[in-house]
Amino acid sequence: MSVRMRHDGIEQEIEVPEISVEHYKRSGWVVVDDDGQPIDEKTTTAKRRRRETGDES
């Protein structure tokens, strides 16, 4: 799956593989929606639940 991103000072948006998003974010790129508006990922992405380890009796 691809993710759309933009960077201040660069007119054109890019699409990057989802696995590469963190790399681009460190370089100043921002994830955007279809309208080019920044997405607040903290509110749109669910956190994974931690699995509890131990005996299930």
Phi, psi and omega in degrees: 000140180260153179235135179274138181220158175219164182223137177300135179091353177240122187290319187274138174278160178234161171242129182233155175298145182307324182294339183265357186303313182299321177299313180293323178300320178296339179265006176099002178283152182235138176287135181232160177272189183295337179269001180084009180272139179301144179255131175277096187294337181294333181264346184255348182249126178282143177279150177283145175277142177279136177279137176274135178257149181144181179284136171252098184266000000 
